[in-house]
Amino acid sequence: MIALSQLNAGSRAEFVNAIGPVFEHSPWIAGAVWTQRPFAGVDQLHAALCDTVTRAGEEKQLALICAHPDLVGRAALAGKLTRESASEQAGAGLDRLSPEEIAWFEKSNAAYREKFGFPFVICARRNHKEAIVQGLTARLQHSRAQEIKTALEEIFKIAELRLRDLISN
């Protein structure tokens, strides 16, 4: 853990190095909020990060969504997820699936990507395997605009949990 006071006092590089991984492979978000320091708490920092994403425009938002791995995808099966993603998927039980369940996820992920052009994103830490399956099935019925909004909301949940793991007040 890192103290919020240390983050507030650190250089831009130190800040981005510490906060960058909160948003999957997207350190630009942390870099964009560095100038807003000092932050009074995790909630204020989280709000600034999310606001940066919200104002970034659809192209950057889609890049952020696309930076996330497929649940139970090739990267997960090959052990190539970020430490955070691997832990989150394992916590939801996605590292203990039967071959049939893996096949279902592969098929469903492909259908989702085909329809929306980006991976299915859900806050695995706030869900379990069955809820994730239900969510993926239900969200395949959404419009692309609904899914962009929902994916970003899920990313914001993921970021909040990662921030709370990282920062001590």
Secondary structure, DSSP 8 states (H G I E B T S, - for coil): -EEHHHHHHS-HHHHHHHHGGGSTT-THHHHHHGGG---SSHHHHHHHHHHHHHHS-HHHHHHHHHTS--TT-HHHHTT-S-HHHHHHHHHTTTTS--HHHHHHHHHHHHHHHHHHSS-----GGG--HHHHHHHHHHHTTS-HHHHHHHHHHHHHHHHHHHHHHHEE-
